Every structure is written in C-alpha cells, then in structure tokens.
Amino acid sequence: MLARMTERILSAPRAVLAVAVVILALCAVYGAGAAGKMLAGGYEDPGSESTHANNVLRDTFDRGGMQFVVKLDGAPGVDMTVDKNSIATRDEILAIFDGKSVARGGYVQQPVLTVWNSPNLAGELLSTDKSSTQIVASIAGGDEHAPKNAEELRDLLGGERHGVRIQTGGMALVYGTINKQTSKDLAVAEAIAIPISFLLLIVIFGGVVAASLPVLVGGAAIVGTLALLRVIAGFADVSIFALNLTTAMGLALAIDYTLLIVTRYREEVSNGRDRRAAIIRTMDTAGRTVAFSAVTVALSLAALAIFPMYFLRSFAYAGVGVVLVALIAALVLTPALLMVLGDRVDALNVRKAWRKLRRRPVDPAADQARATAPIEESGWYRVSQAVLRRAVPVAIVVPVLLLILGAPFLSLKFGFPDERVLPKDASVHSMADETRAEYAQEPGATAIAVVEGGVAEAELKSYVADLSKVDAVAAVTSPVGTFVQGKPVAPGDPADSVGGVALVSIATDVEPMGDTGQDQIEALRAVDRPAGSTVSFTGLAAVNNDVVSAMFHYLPWVLIIIAVATYVLLFLFTGSVFLPLKALVLNILSLSATFGAMVWIFQEGHLGGFDTTPQGYLVATMPILMFCIAFGLSMDYEVFLLGRIREEWLKSDRTKEANDHAVAVGLARTGRVVTAAALLMAIVFAGIAASEVSFMRMFGVGLTLAVLMDASIIRMLLVPAFMRLAGLWNWWAPAPLRRLHDRIGLKEE
C-alpha cells in the first residue's frame, strides 16, 4: 500500500506540495485561535461524589463556583474588624460583587463570606494579628468562563483603597494565570526547540538542505496539529496543556520519522538505486516502520480516553490526532520533497565547505568508499559487538542500577494542583504564601457536606455534632446551628436548607492537600449519616481524594490495555512471543528510573525542585500522562531497532550466530539514527522543561530523561544483551501463532 501511495506521489510531486501548501495555509489561519478555545481545568472526575455535591450546590443553591479571594492588608497593629478604612474598603468591594451577582445577570455567587457576616470562620478569614482579612466569593462559569470572570473582577478592584492594600487570588485566578503562562511557555519552547533542532540536523546530515526537510515536515505537523486541536475543542473539552504536548510531539515525531526516512533514502542511493527506486524502497521499508511506530504511539495515548477527567481525555483525542498528522506529513511530504529536490538534497554541504575552508581536498571517490563501506567496519558495529561479548554483566548490572534509581518512586504521592504550580513571583502564589504564614486556616480548607433526603432537624443536629468532633475540625456550620466539639455555639442559617437539601460547612485547621487533610476527609466521610439520607462531600480535600481514587481505579485498566495492545502489535511486527515481552519489561525498567527521579526532584524537593515549589506530591494526572507518552515513544525506538534486526535475520541462515550478527547489524544500522532522533526529541521536550508551570517543567524534564535513557541504556545496552542471551528464542512462537503471523503479520522485508 505504501509503495502504491508513494508511486502516485512521485508521479506529480510538485502538485502534491502545492496542495499541501494551500492546506497548511488554511490550517495556520484556522489553528491560530486554538488556545482561546481550550480550558485550564479538567482534573476532576465528573462521576465522583465531590462533583455531584458541586452540581447540587450550583443547581439548588446557586453556589459552588470557583473560589475568588480578596485579601485586605492594613497597617501593622490595626484591627481590621473595626478599622474604618477596612470597613469602607469592604463595602466598596461588596458593592462591586453585588453589581456582578448572578441575580443581576453576572457571575458572583452569594453569599460572599467576610469575617463580619461569618465570625465563625475567623480562623480562615482573619489573620492571627487581625491586621489582615479576606473576603471570599464563588465565581460561576466553570473552567471555561470563571477564570476570565475572575480576571475582570481583579481589574475592577484595583491595588489599593483607603490606604488598604488589596490582593486577589483563589483557584479561579490560578486557572486563568496558568492559561496565560502556558501560552507564553509554548512560544518559548518553540523558540528553543526549532533553531537548536535545525542546527543539530545540519550536523547530522552534513547539509543545510537535507536538514531543512525534517524541520519543514515538523512545521507542517505543528500547523496541522493546531488546526486539529481547534476542531476537537469545538465538540469536546480540551486542556490548554494539550497545546504544549501536541505541538511538541508534532515537531518531535515529524523530525523523528523524516530522519529515519531520509537516512534510509541515502542508504538506498549509496547502494546504487536511482532516485525514484530509492524513494519507493525507502517508503516500503522505513516508511512501513514509521507507520507501525505511529500506531504504537497512538495506542498508548488512546488509552487515556478511559479516564473520565477531560484533562487526560483531551490528550487522548489530541495525542492520537497529532500522531496521525505527523505520520501523514512524513509519508506524503518527505517523498515529494526528495523527488523534487533530487541531488540538491545534498546541496549546501557543510562538511564539504568545512574541508574547503581547511584547504583539504574533496575526494568524491573517498566519500563514496566511506558511504559504501561494509557495516561491519563501522564504529556502531564495534560498539554493539562489545556489548554482545559482555551480555551477562550488562544484563545484571544495568537493571540493578535502574531499580536503585527508581526506588524513590515507591514513595509517590498524588495530589491536586494549586497556586504553588506557578512561579513564586506570580501574584496568586505570593498571596497564598502570605496567607499560609499569617492565617490559622486557609480559605480552601473548608469542606462542604451536601445532605439530601429531607433529614429531620434532630437527626441533622446529631450528625452535625458528630462531624464537629472529628480531629482538627474547628467548627461546623449548618441550617440547624453552628457546632464546636459537639456543642451548639450559634444559631444556623435557614438559607442553607432548600427543598430537603441541607448544606453543612466544616472549617478545619489542616492543609487540605496534605496527608492530614486526606485523613480528615476520610474520617468525615466515615461518620454515621442520618438514616435515609445521601451525603456528598466537596472542597479541596474531597476533590483531591476523589481524583486520586479515580486514578487508581482506572489505572490498572489503562496499563492492561497498553500492555496487551503493545504485545499484540509487536508480535504482528516480529512474529515472536519473546521480543514483545522483553520490550515491555525493559520499558518498565527504564520508566521506573525516570519516575524515581521525578519523585526525588519534584515531590521531595531535591536539587531545589529545579526551581519549583515542591508540594509534597505530584499532580495526579501528570505521571500517568508521562507514562503513556514515554511508553509510546520508547516503543517508537523499539520498532526502529527491531525492524532492522528482523530484516537482517530474515536474510540469514537462522542460526544463533546469525541472531547475534543480526542484532549487531541492526544496532549499527539504527544506532546513529536512534541517537540523533533521541537528541532531537530531547531538545523538543527540554523546551517544555523551560515552562514556568511546575508540573509542565516536570513533564519536560521527565520526558527528556526518559527519551535519552531509552535510546542509550535500553536500546544500546539492554536490548542487545538480552537478545544475545535469548538466542534463537528471540524468534520463537508456537506453530498456530506462526501461521497467524504468516497470514496477517506486519513485517518489513
């Protein structure tokens, strides 16, 4: 099929390129607005208890939107509860909130909490020295509109009133800040990756024109990806972070695939084929490997669609899409460009220019001799032979080292992102740091229990009293009264009960995202509930608990699907039942070391957390996303390598010596390509590591490390060592499976 498609492309390459230019121009115009259609949230499970509670808050009480916090700071020693400037500032802020209230067609939900109307919340609304107080509102609009609404409020409030300093924060502004920071980071990442990749490609190919091909195809993949993301965002929620990943992967995969194709094309030309025959042969071999590799990467990302959180689901949609865009760009544009350029693909040869500059004569015969020299004379072949001779120590020592590096992964903790994912100088981050230092409690620490079922007043009082006895609970407010340590201390608010549904607010002294916060929400949920009622908890601690639970619930299925799909695909590619198993085991070894490093740096804070603020946990969605991407990319290189090893094996006499020779030749043929591809992909992900959002920095660092480790330690050391030890078992399969592979197997010959 690829040969036929290539022949059609080569029959009219200029027409193909002209059509591609028109399509890409349209994609560029349409895709320019992709970022504006994306959202910053998507971490919550829509089927969880906390989401149900938030839906009830929104639909029944017109509450439960994203939190917006206003912090008022007076002069040292001033009591903000009685200070006239503070009260005047409060009144002006409440007037602005009232003008933007939902009742007036706005987005501020009522009630707005202050220390004056909710004295029982003094722990989180008034600093310990009383010189600072906070006003807390909820902003309607969800992930799409609440951040923009919060930014409008921030601009309306100004920086100072009546000598009182005003700061704003809360999750609504955090999401908005993340959105803007991500767009800036994307531009920085591309500014880093593209020029450096181009310079490295010049070194690899030795010429400017040849180096331009992968960059051109990569640029086409980025443009096509942006348009695709905007299309997807039109009918599904798509995380803003998908923009970083898909543009990075679009560039990296397109360069990866084009590099393999161009390298194989040059090899075929050096073997005496004419241009057209060389291109067709290239696409029928390397092109087939690229197509198969793309399928493995796409399947790894498609597994993310199982998760209910749209943050992860959006990467499934966009990830599969970008792989297809990169694949189409590589398989269509590369042969057309090679045909049109012809011998000019080696024009502007930097190596020849360098030799002329050094006054060294250009010897075409010597160049041809080097190009056609037996692969057994290459440095890569000698390296592979050295590894094969030391297969036993390599197969023992390297896995042990990888397991040691992966040991910190055993202490992995999951959590929910907050303002600490942003730079320390971001206003929402610095304000939250002040709050933690000055206040007994955080505004986000409050948990809310939604009690449904029309519970009798006496039963509700008993339940609220029991909740107030849970460790570290400061006070519990409900329609039937406010309770502290099981005793009523104030009357309740009738507005907290509507149509048989009651709201119970639980003020707490613990960090909601930490271990104590998670222990407390589990203890609150364990309190006996009124008979015949349904109780749903929400708040940061409850949401975090639900997110982590959902991750662990769906994760085994994702891992099983990825493992089974990868195993089946590699069997269809190799005809072996051992090689797919070997690939799975080695990938797990490699990724364990990578994730161990991520825990050590970004969770535990070693090496300064790479200039981020460690939260004591990793954002729950990121390790899973990293695993799926890193696993797919590692299979990318596995396919590159196994394709050439199997090609040599099929030409051999099928002996143990032939197995070792095939492994050595496969490594020699792909070593340079895989190493170059890994360096280029690492550069792209290193651009993401420059992100100012901490979990995106972790994402970039982690994938950079995973790619480099996989291309070096795994492909160059462990794969040949294990294949040497396995010998002929590498190619074994039961007779029924052999017949199945002969009938439907995907192979490169």
N, C-alpha and C positions, 0 to 999 in steps of 0.2 A: 504493500500500500504506500509506504513512504517513497519507494523508488518511483512509482507511478506519479505520485504527487510532485516529486522533485522534477521529473521529466516535463510535466506541464508547466512548472515554474520556470524551468530553463528554456522552454520554448518561447517565452515572452517575459524575460526578467525585468526589462525596463517598465513594461506595463504593470507588472506586479508591484514594483517600487512606487510607481506613480499613484496607483490606487492606495497603497499603504500610506503615502504622504497625505493624501486627502483625508483618509480615515483618521489618521493621527492628529491632523489639524482640528478636525471636528471634536475628537476626544479631548484635546487640550482646552478648547473653549468650554466644553461642557463640564469637564472634570475640574476646572479652576474653582468651582463653588462647592467642591466635595466637603471641605472641612466645616462649612457652615451648616451642613445637614447632619453632622454627627454629634453624639452625646458624650458626656463625661462620666456617666454613672454605669449602671448595669451590673453591679456586684451582687445584688440581692436576688434570692430565689423567689420568683413570683408565686410559687405554691406553698411558701413557708408560713408558719404561724405569725411571724412578725409582719409579713406583707399583708396577711388577712387583717391584722389589727390596724395597720395603716390605712387599708381600704375602708374599714369601718369608721375610723377617725375622720377620713375625708368625706365619706358619703353621709354619715349620720351627724357628725359634729362640725363639719367643715374645718377640721384641724388636721394635723399630721403632715404638713408640708415640710420642706427643707428648713433647717434652722438658720435663722439670721440673728446675730448677736451684736448689740451695740454696747461698747464699753466706755463709761464716763469716768474720767480721772480728774480729781480736784487737787488742790494744793495739799502738801503733807499736813496731817493733823486735822484736816477738815472732815467733819461727819457728813457724808453725802446724803444721809437720810433726812437731815434738817437744813442743810445749806440752801439758801435761796437761789443761788446760781444753778445749783444742781437741779432743783425743782423746776426752775424756769426752763432749763435745757430739756428736762424730761417732758414737760408739757408740749414744747415745740416738736419734739420727736414723736410723741404720741399723736399729735395733730397730723403730722405727715403720714404716720401709719394709718390713722383713721381715714385720711383722704385717699389712701391706696387700699382700703379694706375691700374684701371680697363683696361685702354688701353694697359697695359703691361701684362694683364692676372692676375692682382692682385685684390684687393678688396677696395682700396681707391678711392672714387668718387671725381670728380672735379666739381667745383672749391674748393680749400682749402681756407678758409677765414682767413685773417690776417688784422690787423689794417693798414698795408701798402697797401694792394690791395683793402681794403674796408673801407676807412676812415669814411664813413657814419655810420658804425657800431661801432664806437669808444666807445659808451656807454656800450656795452657788450664785447668788445674785449680789452679794455684798462682800467686799474684801475683808480680811481679818482685822485691818486697822480702820475700816469704814471710809477710807479716802477714795475708794473706787467702787462703782456699782455697775451692774449690767442690766440691759433691757433685752429680753428675748422674744422674738416673734417667729412665726412659721410662714414660709413663703410657698404659695401654691404654684403649680405649673409643671411639677415633675422634673425629670432630668433634662428635658428639652428647654423649658422656659424659665424655671426657677433661678438658675444661675444668672440669666440676663436680667430678670426682675430684681435680684439682689444687687447687681451692679448699678441699676438705676437708683435704688434706694441709697446705696453708698454715696453716689454722686450728689443726691439731694441733701444728705445730712451734713456734708462739709467736714472740715477738720477741727473746728473749734467754735463753741458758742458760749457766750457769757463767761469767758475765761476757763471753761471746762473743755478739756481735750477729749475728742471723740474718735474712737477707733471702731472698726467694723470687722466682723468675722463670722464664723459659722460655716456649716457644710455647704450652704448654697453658694457662698463666695469661694469656698475651697474648690468646688467643681468648676466654677467659672474661671478661676485662676489657672487651674490645671488645663482647661481647654486652650487658653491663650498661650500658656507656656509650652504646651505640646506643639502648637503650630510654629512657634519660634524655633523650638528644638529640631523640628523636621527640616527647616531651612538650613540650620547649622549642620545637621547630619549629612544632608546632600552636598553642602559646600565642602565638607571634609572628605566624603567618600568618593565623589566623582573625579575630582582632579588627581587625588592620590592614586586611585584605581587606574586612571589613564596613564600616569607616569609608570606605574608598575607594569602595566600591559606593554608599554614601549620596551621596557627591559626584557620582558618575557618573549615578545615576538621579534624584537630587534628592529621594528619599523613603526613609523607613525601611522601609516595607512592601515596596516594589519591590526594595530592596537585600537584603531578607531572603530572597527567592526563591533567588538563586544560592547563598547560604550554606546554606539548608535542603537544597537538592539536593546541594551539596557534602558536607554532613554525612552525608546518606544514602549517597553514594558511598563515603565513608570507612568507615562501618559495614558496608556490604555488602562492601567490599574486605577488611576484617579477617576476616570470616567466610569469604570465599573463600580467603584465604591459609591459614587453618587447615585447610580442606578439602584444598587442594593439598598442604600439609605432611604430610597423612596418608598420601599414597601416593608422594611424591617429596621428595627433599632440597631444602629452600628456604633460601636465605641470609637471615640476620637483616636484612641491608641491604635486602632486598626490601620490608621493612616501611616503611622510610623513603620509598623511591621510590613505592611503590604508594599509600600514603596521601596523599603529596604530589601525585601525579598524579591521584588520585581527586578531591581537592579542586580542583586547578587546572583539570582538564578539565571537571568538572561546572560550575564557575563560568564557564569559557570558553564552553561550549555554551549554558548558560542565559542568559548575557549576550547572545549572538547572537540567541537565540530571543525574549527579552523585547524587545530593541531592534527586531527586525523586527515584532513584535506591535504595539508602539507606533506604528511607521511605518504599518502597515496600518490601525490605528484612526484615525490622523490623516488617512488618505486616504478616510475615510467609511465603512469597513466596520463592521458590527455586531460585537459581541464574538465570537460563535460563528464567523462567517465569517472574521474576522481571525485567530483561532487556527488554523483549518483552513488558510487560505492561508499562514500563518506556518510551520506544520509541513510543508506541501507544498513550501516553498522553503528557508527557513533550516533546517528540520528535516532536509531531504534533504541539505543541505550538511554539517550536523553528522554525519549518518550516514556520509557519504562520507569526511569528515575522520577520523572514528574508525577507519574501515577502513585508511586510510593510516598512522595512528599504530600501529595493532595489527600491521600487516605489518612495519613497521620493527622493532618489538620481537620479533615472532615469529622473525625471522631469527637471534636469539641462541640459539635452540634447536639450531642447528647445532654450536655449541661443546660439547665434551664435559665442560667444568668445570661443576659444578652451580651455582656462583656465578652464571655467566651464564645458564645454562639456567633457573634459578629466576626470573630477570627476564623470560624469555620467557613462562613459564607465568603468572606473576603480572601481568606487564605487559599481556598480552592480556586477562586477566581483568578488570583494573581499568578498562581502556578500555571493555569491554562493560558493566561495572557503571555507569560514569559516563554512558555513552550511554543505557542503559535508564532511569536516573534522570532524565536530562534530557528524554527523549522521552515519558516516561509521567507523571512528577510535574509537570513545568512546565505542560503544557496543562491538567491537572486543577486545579492551583493558580490559574492565570489565570482559569479558568471560575468557580471558587468565589469568588474574590476580586472579580472584576468590576472596577467602578470603584474599589473600595477598594485596588487595587494601587497607586494614586497617593495613598493616604492618608498622613498624617504627612509632608506635603511640606515638606522642609527649606527649599527655595528660597522658597516662599511665606511660610513662617514668618520667614525672614530678611528678606524685604521688609516684612513687617508690623512686625518689630522696628525696622527703619529708617524706618518710617512712610511707606513707598512704597506707593501704592495698587495692588491686584491688578487687572489688566485682562485678563479672560478673552479678549476679542477680540484683544488684542495677543499673548497667549500662543498663541492658535490661529493667528494670522497667522505667527508665528515657526515654529510646527510645520509649517505647510503651505507655507512659502516654497520657491520653486524651489531645487533642489540647487545650481544654478549660482551662487547668491548666497552659498553657504556658504564659510567660511574654508578648509575642506579642499579644496574645488574650486579655489580660487585657488592654493593651495599646489601642487596637482597640475599645474595649468597652468604654473606657474613651472618645475617640474621638466621638463615636456614641452618647453618652449621651450629648455631647456639640456640636452637629451638627450645630445648628443655629449660635452661636457666631463664631465658626470656619469658617462657610460659608460666614460670613460677614467680619470679621476682616482680615483674611488671604488674600483674594482677594484685599482688600483696600491697605494693605501693599505692595503687589506685584505691584499694579498700581502706588503707590508712588515711588517704586524703579525703575519702568520703565519709569518715567516721562522724564528723560534726553533723552530718545530715540526720543522724539518729535523734538529735535534739530539735528538729524542725518544729516550728510553731506557726500556725496560720492565724491571720487577723484581717481586719478591715482597714482600708486606707483612711487616714485623717490628714489634717493640715501638715503633719510632720513629713509627708512625702514631698512637700515643696521646699525650696531653699529657705535657709534660716532668715534671710532678709526679706522674704515675702511678708507683706503686712498681716495676712491672716495667720501665718506661722508665728511671727513675733508677738502678736496679740495673745495667741493661745499660750505661748510660753509665759507671758506675764500673768495670765490668769492662773496657770498652774502654780506659780510662785506666790501669788497674792491671795488666792481664794482657798477656802477649805474644801470646796467641791467644784467640779466642772459643770457647766450647764448641760453638757451632753451626757452626764452621768445618770440623769433621771430616767427611770424605766416607767412604762405605762402598761397597765393591765386593762384590757377591754373585757368586761364581764357581760356576757349575753345570756338571755334566758329569763329575764324578769325576776330576779332574785329578791326574796323578801328582805325588808330592811334589817331585821335581826340577824339573818344569815349573812348578809353583806357586811354588817358591823363585825361579826365574828371573824369573817375571812380577812377583812382589812386589819383587824387587830393582830391576827396571826402573821400577816405579812410584815407588820411593823416590828415583830420580834426577831426577824431574820438578822443575822450578824451584819453589822455595818450599815443597816438601814437607819437613816436619820429621822425620817418622818414619812407617813403615808397619808395622802390627801384623797378624799372620796366624797361622793354626794351625801354620805351619812356621817361625815366628820373627819377630822384630822387626828391621827393616832401616832403616838410615840411610845415605843416599848410596850405595846399592847393596851395603852390607856388613851382615852379621848382627851385632846387638849384644845380643840377648837371645833366650831360647827362646820358642816360641809357646805358645798356649793351646789344648789339644785340644778344649775346649768350642766353639771357633769353627769346627768342622767336624762336620757331621751329614749322614749319608746321601749322601755325594758332593757336598755343598754346602759351600763354604768362605766365611767372612767375612773381608774384608780392610779394616782401618780405616786411613784415611790422614789423619794430623794435618798441618795446614797453617798457614802464617803469614799467609795473605792473607784479606781481607774477602770472605766467600763471595758476597755480593750485588753486589759491585763488579765493575768491568771485569776486574781481575786475577783475581778468583775465577772469573769465567766463562771467561777464557782458560785458567786452570789446569784446570778440569773438562774442557774440550775436549782439552787436552793429555793428561790422564789417560785419556780415552776413546780417544785415538789410539794409545796404547801397544799393541804387538802382544800379542794374547791367546793363551793356550795353545790348541793345536790341539784341535778337537773340543769346546771349552768355550763357554759362554754367560756373558758378564759384564754385569751390570747395576749401574749406579751410583745411589746415593741420597745424601741430605744436602741442606742448603740450596742449595748451589751447583748441584747436579744437578737438584733440583726446579725451581729458578728457570730454569735453562737449558731444561728440558723445557716449562715453562709458556710461555715466550717463543716457543719453536719451534712449539708448538701454536697459539699466537695467529696467528703469521704463516702457518701452514699453512691455517687455516680462514678467516682474514680476507678473502682475495680472494673466496671463495665468498659470504660474507655480504654484501660490498659489491655483488657482481653481482646477488644475489637482491634486495636492497633497490632497486638502481637499476632493474632490469627491472620489478619489481612496481610501483614508483612511476611509471615511464614509462607502463606499460600502464594503470594506474588514471587517471592524468591525461589520457591520450588518450581513455579512455572518458568522462571528465568533460567534456572540452573539444572533442573531435573534431579536435584539432590535433596535428601531429607536431613542431611547433616549440616550443610552450609547455612540454611536459614536459621537453624538452632544456634550455630556458632555466632552468627551475626547478632541475634537477639541477646545472647549472653555478653558478648563484648560491648554492645551498645550500653547495656545496663551498667557494666563496669565503668565505662567512660563517663556516663551521666552521673553516676554516684559521686565520682570525684568532683565533677563540676558543681553539683548541688551542695556537696560538703563545703566547697569554697564559698558559695553564696551565703550559706548559713553563718559561716565563720566571719565573713566580712560584713554583710548587711543586716544580719539578725543580732549577732553578738557584738558587732562594732569594732572588730579588729581592723588595723590599717586605717583607722579613722572612718570606717564605714565608707571609704572612698568619697569623703567629704559629703556624706549624707547624715541624716539624723536617724540612728537606729531606733526602731520601735519595740524591739524585743520579740519581734515576729516578722515573718514575710507576708506581704499582701497575698491573700489566699489564692487568688486566681493566677498569679504570675508563675509560680513553679510548675503548675500544670500546663500552662501555655508554653513555657520554655521547654518542658519535656516533649510535648508534641512536635514542636518545631525542630528542636535539636535531634530528636529521634528520626524525623523525616529527612533532615539534612545529612545525618550520618549514613542513612540508607542510600542517599544520593551518591556518596563516595563509594559505598559498598558495591553498588551496581556498576559504577565506572570500573572498579577494580576487577570484580568477578566477570564482567563482560570480556575483558581482555584475557584473563586467566582461562576462562572457558574456551575462548577462541583458540588459544594455543593447545589446550587439552584435546579438543576435537580433532586437531591436525596430528596428534601424537599416536604412539602405539599403545597408549593406555596402561603403562607400567608405573611403578612407584617412582622411578627416576623421571619418567615423563611428567608426573604430577609435580615433582619438585621443580623441574625445568619450566613448566607452565606457570607455576607461582612466581618464579624469578623473572620470567619474561613479562608476565602481566604487571608485576611491580615496576619493572624497568620501563615498560611502555606507558604506564599511567602515573608513575611517581612524580614526574615533573608537572604533569597536568593537574593532578590532585593537590600537590603542594601549592602550585600557583593559584588554583581555584580557591583553596582554603585561605590563603593570604588575602586574596581579593574579597572573599566573603567576610573575613575577619575585619577588614578595613571598613566595610559597609556597616557591620554591627558595632564596630568601635565608634562610628559616627553617632549611633544611638546612645552609646555609653556616655557621650557628652551631654546628655539630657539633664536638665535641672530638676526633673521629677525623679525621686529616688528609686521607685520601683522600675522605671524605664531605664535608669542607669544600671540597675542590677540586671535587667533584661539584656542590655547591650553587652555588659561585661561577661555575663554568663554565657551568652551565645558565642561571643568571641572566643572565650576559653574552650567551650565545647567543640567548636569547629577546628581550632588549632590542635587540640588534644586528639580529636578523632583522626585528623589527617596525618598526624605524626605518630603518636604512640599506638593507636589502634591499627591503622592501615599499614604502616611501615614496619611495625614490630609484632603485634599480637596476631594479626591475620596470617602472615607467612609462618609464624611459629606454630600456630595451631593447625594450619593446613599441612605443614610438614609432618607433625606428629600424627595427624589423622590418616595421612597417606591416601590409599585408594578408597577409604571410607568417605572421603570428601564427595565422591561421585556416586555413592550407593543409594539405591531406592528399591523398595520391594517391586516385584515384577508387575503387579497391577498398576502401581503408580508410574513405573517406567512407561508402560503402554499409554497411560493417560497423558503423560508429558509428551510422548511422541505424537499424540493426536492433537493436543491443544496447547502445548507448551510455547512460551515466548522465548525465542533464543536468537542469539546473534552469531551468524556463521558467514 
